[in-house]
Amino acid sequence: GERLLVAVNFAANQSQCRVRPPFSELSGAAWRLRDLLGQDVFDREGDSLASEGLFLDMAPWQAAAYAWTKGS
């Protein structure tokens, strides 16, 4: 199954947060997140994503759509 997480900063200032993805199979794997609306690509550990969430630091009015693929 394809995994997609969409985030939007609806503020006129830079904003940060942590988002807990609603995917149950995160732990025990590495994940690659690719922003379909931009150029960003991130590699993250599933254990950290499951326990702490995904840290986002977004510019004013920025939107991102992250496609998730399991790494090695």
C-alpha positions in Angstrom: 0.0 0.0 0.0 1.0 3.5 -0.8 1.5 5.8 2.1 1.1 9.6 1.8 1.2 12.3 4.4 0.1 15.8 3.6 1.0 18.8 5.8 0.2 22.5 5.4 1.5 25.4 7.5 -1.6 27.7 7.6 0.4 30.4 9.4 2.1 33.6 8.2 5.3 32.6 10.1 7.8 29.7 10.2 6.3 26.8 12.2 7.6 23.6 13.7 5.8 20.5 15.0 5.9 16.7 15.4 3.4 14.6 13.6 2.7 11.0 14.5 2.0 9.2 11.3 -1.1 6.9 11.4 0.9 4.0 10.0 1.1 0.9 12.3 4.1 -0.7 10.6 6.7 2.0 11.1 8.8 0.4 13.8 11.8 -1.9 12.8 12.3 -0.4 9.4 14.0 2.6 7.7 11.8 4.9 5.6 12.4 7.3 2.8 10.0 10.3 2.6 9.9 12.2 -0.7 8.1 15.5 -1.0 5.9 15.3 -4.1 5.4 19.1 -4.2 9.1 19.9 -3.7 12.6 18.6 -3.9 13.1 17.3 -0.3 13.9 13.7 0.4 14.5 12.4 3.9 15.6 9.0 5.4 14.2 8.3 8.8 14.2 5.4 11.3 10.8 3.9 11.9 11.3 3.4 15.6 11.8 7.2 16.0 8.9 8.0 13.8 6.6 5.7 15.8 7.7 7.0 19.2 8.5 10.7 18.6 6.8 11.5 15.3 8.0 13.2 12.2 9.5 16.6 12.9 8.4 19.3 10.4 9.8 22.8 10.1 7.8 24.6 7.5 7.9 28.0 5.9 4.8 30.3 5.9 2.0 28.9 3.8 4.2 25.9 2.8 2.5 22.6 1.8 4.2 19.2 1.5 3.0 15.8 0.4 5.3 13.1 1.5 5.3 9.7 -0.2 6.7 7.0 2.1 8.7 4.0 0.9 10.3 1.4 3.1 14.1 1.4 2.9 16.6 -1.3 3.6 
